Amino acid sequence: MNNILFWLQNHGIKILIIIFIAYLTKLLGSILINKFVQNINNSKKFTNKKAEKKRINTLVEIFTDCLNILIIISAIFYILQEFNIQVAPLMATAGIAGVALGFGAQYLVRDIISGLFIIMENQYRVGDVVCLNDICGEVEDITLRMTTLRDLDGAVHYVPHGEIKKVSNLSKNFSGINLNIGVSYSSDIEKVIKVINKVGDDLSKDPQFAQDIIEAPHFLRINDFADSAIIVKILGKTKPLKQWEIAGELRKRIKIAFDKEKIEIPFPQTVIHQTK
């Protein structure tokens, strides 16, 4: 009993001090990381505060995770010494094991290096909607090794950075409206252009949507002569992640306007000529 009390009075108190110092270091480190990231962040690169905040939150989360890992490992080593467990032999063993596992860790190293470039180049941030290879979704988390995406079905995808060959960011700086709509060959094209542009202008002036529209949707060109329709292209610009909402409202208003102006949106038809 005396031995236990003696150990607690000496080593037990030291262990509590180690845990307390590790906790304080974690808190202080989080504060310093936040200030450091905000100081090095160049606001001129971002078109709005929301984009800047995404970048800062992503960097803070990654740097904080790395710091926490270092603090935990260091604390464990110090605590092991209080139990009279020699750390040096463990580190030597870990070094030998590391060499043995080195050949199997090539993919891990590749993932981490690719992750560093993704973070440094600001290719995407937490909260962005991206397509990584053929997987699309909202970025929920970024670590040095992988990115976590959640798609519209709610499925979560874990994508190792080393596997990413192509990144498509759908929400960086601004988003685009890109619609192709078919009209009948009998339609008056000049009338179609006026109706589309008026619908786009009215939508951009609507208080419910005006704050999210950067450039009003407008007629760009006749994009194609299809089998049953003339395909016209409509373009516009919105704030990030607002393109789907605006495009849906635009489609609805164009359909209403076309019906009112007797402009036909044709469906595929087959004409059969019967010989007499």
C-alpha positions in Angstrom: 0.0 0.0 0.0 2.8 2.3 0.9 4.5 1.6 -2.5 1.3 2.5 -4.3 1.0 5.8 -2.4 4.6 6.5 -3.1 4.2 5.9 -6.8 1.1 8.0 -6.9 2.8 10.9 -5.1 5.7 10.8 -7.5 4.8 9.4 -10.9 1.0 9.8 -10.6 1.4 13.6 -10.1 3.9 13.8 -13.0 1.4 11.9 -15.3 -1.3 14.4 -14.4 1.1 17.3 -15.1 2.0 15.8 -18.5 -1.7 15.4 -19.4 -2.4 18.9 -18.2 0.5 20.4 -20.2 -0.6 18.4 -23.3 -4.1 19.8 -22.9 -2.9 23.4 -22.5 -0.5 22.9 -25.5 -3.5 21.7 -27.6 -5.6 24.8 -26.7 -2.7 27.2 -27.2 -1.7 25.5 -30.4 -5.3 25.9 -31.8 -5.3 29.6 -31.0 -1.9 30.2 -32.6 -2.8 28.1 -35.7 -6.0 30.2 -36.1 -4.0 33.5 -35.9 -1.2 32.1 -38.1 -3.6 31.0 -40.9 -5.5 34.2 -40.8 -2.3 36.3 -41.1 -0.9 34.3 -44.0 -4.2 34.2 -45.8 -4.3 36.5 -48.8 -7.9 38.0 -49.0 -7.2 39.4 -52.5 -7.5 35.9 -53.9 -11.1 35.5 -52.9 -14.2 37.1 -54.4 -16.2 37.0 -51.1 -15.8 36.4 -47.4 -17.5 33.0 -47.6 -14.8 31.7 -49.9 -12.1 33.1 -47.6 -13.7 31.5 -44.5 -13.8 28.1 -46.3 -10.1 28.3 -47.0 -9.3 29.3 -43.4 -11.4 26.6 -41.8 -9.9 23.9 -44.1 -6.3 24.9 -43.3 -7.0 25.3 -39.5 -8.6 21.9 -39.4 -5.7 20.2 -41.1 -2.9 21.9 -39.1 -4.8 21.3 -35.9 -5.1 17.6 -36.6 -1.4 17.3 -37.3 -0.5 19.2 -34.1 -2.8 17.0 -32.0 -1.2 13.9 -33.3 2.3 15.2 -32.3 1.0 16.2 -28.9 -0.6 12.8 -28.2 2.5 10.9 -29.3 4.8 13.0 -27.2 2.5 12.7 -24.2 2.4 8.9 -24.5 6.2 8.7 -24.6 6.5 10.8 -21.5 3.9 8.8 -19.7 5.5 5.5 -20.6 8.7 6.7 -19.0 6.8 7.2 -15.7 6.0 3.5 -15.8 9.7 2.7 -16.2 9.2 1.7 -19.8 12.2 2.6 -21.9 11.2 4.7 -24.9 14.5 4.4 -26.8 14.2 0.6 -27.5 10.6 1.2 -28.6 11.7 3.9 -31.0 14.5 1.6 -32.3 12.0 -1.2 -32.8 9.6 1.3 -34.5 12.4 2.3 -36.8 13.1 -1.2 -37.9 9.4 -1.9 -38.3 9.2 1.3 -40.3 11.8 0.1 -42.8 10.0 -3.2 -43.1 6.7 -1.5 -43.7 8.2 1.2 -45.9 7.7 -0.7 -49.1 4.0 -1.2 -48.2 3.6 2.5 -47.3 4.2 3.8 -50.8 0.5 4.5 -51.4 0.3 6.3 -48.0 3.2 8.6 -48.9 1.7 9.2 -52.4 -1.6 10.2 -50.8 0.0 12.6 -48.3 2.2 14.3 -50.9 -0.8 14.7 -53.2 -2.8 16.1 -50.3 -0.1 18.7 -49.6 -0.4 20.0 -53.2 -4.2 20.0 -53.0 -4.1 22.1 -49.8 -1.2 24.4 -51.0 -2.9 25.1 -54.4 -6.3 25.7 -52.8 -8.0 23.4 -55.3 -11.0 23.0 -53.1 -12.1 23.5 -49.5 -14.5 22.1 -46.9 -18.0 23.1 -48.0 -17.2 23.2 -51.7 -19.1 20.9 -54.2 -16.5 19.1 -56.3 -16.1 16.1 -58.7 -13.1 14.0 -57.9 -12.6 11.7 -60.9 -16.2 10.5 -61.4 -17.4 11.0 -57.8 -19.3 14.2 -57.1 -20.5 15.7 -53.8 -20.0 18.2 -51.0 -16.6 18.2 -49.3 -17.2 17.3 -45.6 -13.6 16.8 -44.5 -10.0 17.1 -45.8 -7.0 15.4 -44.3 -3.5 15.0 -45.6 -4.5 11.5 -46.8 -8.0 11.7 -48.1 -11.1 13.8 -48.9 -14.6 12.9 -47.6 -17.4 13.7 -50.0 -21.2 13.3 -49.5 -23.3 13.0 -52.6 -27.0 14.0 -53.1 -28.1 10.5 -52.1 -26.5 11.0 -48.7 -23.7 8.4 -49.5 -20.3 9.3 -48.0 -17.3 8.7 -50.3 -13.7 8.5 -49.0 -11.3 9.4 -51.8 -7.5 8.9 -51.2 -5.6 11.9 -52.6 -3.2 9.7 -54.5 -6.1 8.3 -56.6 -7.3 11.7 -57.7 -6.5 12.4 -61.3 -8.9 15.2 -62.0 -10.6 17.8 -59.8 -13.6 19.8 -60.9 -14.7 22.5 -58.5 -18.3 23.5 -59.0 -18.4 26.2 -56.4 -15.2 28.2 -56.6 -15.6 32.0 -57.0 -18.8 31.8 -59.0 -21.0 29.2 -60.7 -22.5 29.1 -64.2 -26.0 28.5 -65.7 -25.6 26.5 -68.9 -28.9 25.5 -70.5 -29.8 24.0 -73.8 -33.5 24.4 -74.8 -35.2 23.2 -77.9 -37.8 25.2 -79.8 -39.8 24.3 -82.9 -38.5 24.9 -86.4 -41.5 27.0 -87.0 -40.7 29.4 -84.2 -39.8 33.0 -84.8 -36.2 33.0 -83.5 -36.1 36.8 -82.9 -39.2 36.4 -80.7 -37.6 33.4 -78.9 -34.5 35.5 -78.1 -36.6 38.4 -76.7 -38.7 36.1 -74.5 -35.6 34.3 -73.1 -33.8 37.6 -72.4 -36.8 39.1 -70.8 -37.3 36.1 -68.5 -33.6 36.3 -67.6 -33.8 40.0 -66.8 -37.0 39.6 -64.7 -35.4 36.8 -62.8 -32.3 38.8 -62.0 -34.5 41.7 -60.7 -36.7 39.4 -58.5 -35.8 40.2 -54.8 -35.9 36.5 -54.0 -33.1 35.7 -56.4 -31.3 39.0 -57.3 -28.7 38.7 -54.5 -27.6 35.3 -55.9 -27.3 36.3 -59.6 -24.1 37.8 -60.9 -25.0 37.9 -64.6 -28.6 37.6 -65.8 -29.3 34.5 -67.9 -29.4 35.4 -71.6 -29.5 33.9 -75.1 -26.1 33.1 -76.4 -26.5 31.4 -79.7 -28.3 28.7 -81.7 -26.4 25.7 -80.6 -27.6 23.0 -82.9 -30.1 22.0 -85.5 -31.5 18.8 -84.0 -33.9 16.3 -85.6 -37.0 17.8 -84.1 -35.9 21.2 -82.7 -33.6 24.2 -82.9 -31.4 24.1 -79.8 -30.7 27.4 -78.2 -28.0 28.0 -75.5 -28.6 30.1 -72.5 -25.8 31.3 -70.2 -25.6 33.1 -66.9 -23.6 33.5 -63.7 -24.6 33.0 -60.1 -22.9 32.9 -56.7 -21.3 29.6 -55.7 -23.8 26.7 -55.2 -26.8 28.7 -56.4 -26.7 27.6 -60.0 -29.1 24.7 -59.5 -31.7 26.7 -57.7 -31.6 29.5 -60.2 -31.5 27.2 -63.2 -34.6 25.4 -61.9 -36.5 28.6 -61.5 -35.4 29.8 -64.9 -36.7 26.6 -66.6 -40.1 27.1 -64.9 -40.4 30.7 -66.0 -39.3 30.0 -69.6 -41.9 27.2 -69.8 -44.6 29.6 -68.6 -43.4 32.4 -70.9 -43.2 30.0 -74.0 -46.8 28.7 -73.3 -48.0 32.3 -73.1 -46.3 33.4 -76.3 -47.3 30.1 -78.1 -43.6 29.1 -78.6 -43.5 25.3 -78.9 -41.0 23.1 -77.1 -41.1 20.1 -79.4 -40.7 16.4 -78.4 -39.1 13.8 -80.7 -41.3 13.0 -83.6 -41.2 10.6 -86.5 -42.8 11.5 -89.8 -44.0 8.6 -91.9 -44.7 9.1 -95.6 -47.2 6.6 -97.0 -47.0 5.9 -100.8 -50.3 5.9 -102.6 
